[in-house]
Amino acid sequence: MRLKNLKMVGITLLIGSTFTFANPALFKARKEFMLNHIDKKIELLNSFKNCISNATKHSDLKTCRKNHKASMAKLKEEAKAKRAEFKSKK
């Protein structure tokens, strides 16, 4: 699963960078967005890990997973909107 995610990030970076060579400012904005997005994912994963570590019963694990899933879905929607914004600026 982890390797799949790394492949997707690599593909996204490769494809994203090929479309932005004509506009250096857009390239810089996309690059900054991608790096911030990765930092947010890491932050959410660390929070999820801490939640799991502090869980004392099965219901706690379910709550951790539910909260993490909702957080990741929100982050995904934000990224989707931002990508649409970048696409409209091409």
C-alpha positions in Angstrom: 0.0 0.0 0.0 2.8 2.4 0.9 4.6 1.7 -2.4 1.4 2.4 -4.3 1.1 5.8 -2.6 4.7 6.7 -3.4 4.1 5.7 -7.0 1.0 7.9 -7.1 2.9 10.9 -5.7 5.6 10.4 -8.2 3.2 10.2 -11.1 1.3 13.2 -9.9 4.6 15.2 -9.6 5.7 14.1 -13.0 2.4 14.9 -14.7 1.9 18.1 -12.8 5.3 19.4 -13.6 5.0 18.7 -17.4 2.0 20.9 -17.6 3.5 23.8 -15.7 6.8 24.4 -17.5 5.2 27.2 -19.5 4.3 29.1 -16.4 7.0 29.2 -13.7 4.8 30.9 -11.2 2.1 28.2 -11.6 4.8 25.5 -11.2 6.0 27.1 -8.0 2.5 27.3 -6.6 1.8 23.7 -7.5 5.0 22.6 -5.9 4.3 24.5 -2.7 0.8 23.1 -2.6 2.1 19.5 -3.1 4.6 19.9 -0.3 2.1 21.4 2.1 -0.4 18.6 1.2 2.2 16.0 2.0 2.9 17.7 5.3 -0.8 17.7 6.2 -1.0 14.0 5.4 1.9 13.3 7.6 0.4 15.3 10.4 -2.9 13.4 10.1 -1.2 10.1 10.1 0.8 11.0 13.2 -2.4 12.1 14.9 -4.0 8.8 13.8 -1.0 6.8 15.1 -1.2 8.7 18.5 -4.9 8.0 18.7 -4.4 4.3 18.1 -1.5 4.2 20.6 -3.8 5.7 23.3 -6.7 3.5 22.6 -7.7 1.2 25.4 -10.7 -0.6 23.9 -12.1 -1.6 20.5 -14.5 1.3 20.4 -11.6 3.7 20.8 -10.0 2.1 17.7 -13.2 2.5 15.7 -13.4 6.2 16.8 -9.8 6.8 15.7 -10.4 5.2 12.4 -13.7 7.1 11.8 -12.0 10.4 12.7 -9.0 9.7 10.5 -11.1 8.7 7.6 -13.2 11.9 7.8 -10.0 14.0 8.1 -8.5 12.4 5.1 -11.7 12.8 3.1 -11.8 16.5 3.9 -8.1 16.9 2.9 -8.8 15.0 -0.4 -11.7 17.4 -1.2 -9.6 20.4 -0.5 -6.9 19.0 -2.8 -9.4 18.3 -5.5 -10.7 21.9 -5.4 -7.1 23.3 -5.4 -6.2 21.1 -8.4 -9.3 22.3 -10.3 -8.1 25.9 -9.5 -4.7 25.1 -10.9 -6.2 23.5 -14.0 -8.3 26.6 -14.7 -5.2 28.8 -14.6 -3.4 26.9 -17.4 
